[in-house]
């Protein structure tokens, strides 16, 4: 079970790299001793399953060094060539780890199956194998519990994967112990059967790790529950009208999010930016898995109106088209364009003395409204004059 968020170590914490390396070096030490003991005892005691378990421990040792290398490189900050950081190094290492497990397990299964065909020629297993198998079982279970605790604190899939690799070793050592025990009781085939089961367990675990890493490498998104939670956080942000596009992707122990939020189309650019920043901060604070959020501000659903907006001319061209319509009103102090529903609304701010009475302003506005019926670009031109009584 994952520990409470308060016990987790953030990605930027300098202790992160130290803790990851320490746990991996502990695993290296344990697996080095077990590999030597299991393989040596396996040959001495004529136990095929114990040798297979030793090869499993050896694959752990190789994987530990992969973790150390990946941990060293993944902590590097973002640079020009890797603007999102180096977190995917961990993902690649997890994929390689899975591939090693599949290859190791497959080799063990084939070798055991071949020897099982000549069971009468196999020598009896010595009791030494059973004691070594039980010792390995205890060591691997303790190692699993230690490494899993560190991996969950650091929220590192690579370390968690390595921890469960240790648990698979513990399970395989249990199978080996049972197989050796049965062999000692007279079931000569039990040791080879145990070796095949160990190989199968290794292959299965490798496929799981490799598949998870592969999903991340092809930018698989977060779970539907996590996405829905992020969506609700964005929608609940003050100023956000709705949300019409939300994408997520994993990067090792982190997640990247980009979203398109809809805001009131007539607010200022700076206010829209402020709303987007508030939405971003809310996601980062509420969802610890998320390390970066890119929020795009839309005045409307661009999936429906984006093509029309692209056909609209730019500001300079619009001012030229607006000039003949407002020539009688005199020079304008400011013009604001709103691109809405495939057309443009213009807010024209006139000189303070352009109109002396509200009646004159209304008359000019009514005239403009008639001119705009069926206009190719403008859906409305709204006049503003501060000196009207």
Secondary structure, DSSP 8 states (H G I E B T S, - for coil): ----GGGS--TT-THHHHHHHHHHHHHHHHHHHHHHHHHHHHHHTT-HHHHHHHHHHHHHHHHHHHHHHHHHHHTS---SS-TT-STHHHHHHHHHHHHHHHHHHHHHHHHHHHHHTTGGGS----THHHHHHHHHHHHHHHHHHHHHHHHHHHT-HHHHHHHHHHHHHHHHHHHHHHHHHHHHTT-TTHHHHHHHHHHHHHHHHHHHHHHHHHHHHTT----HHHHHHHHHHHHTSTT--EEEEEEEEEETTEEEEEEEEE--TTS-HHHHHHHHHHHHHHHHHH-TTEEEEEEEEESS-HHHHHHHHHHS--HHHHHHHHHHHHGGG--EEEEEEEEETTEEEEEEEE-TTS-SSHHHHHHHHHHHHHHTTT-SSEEEEEEE-TT--
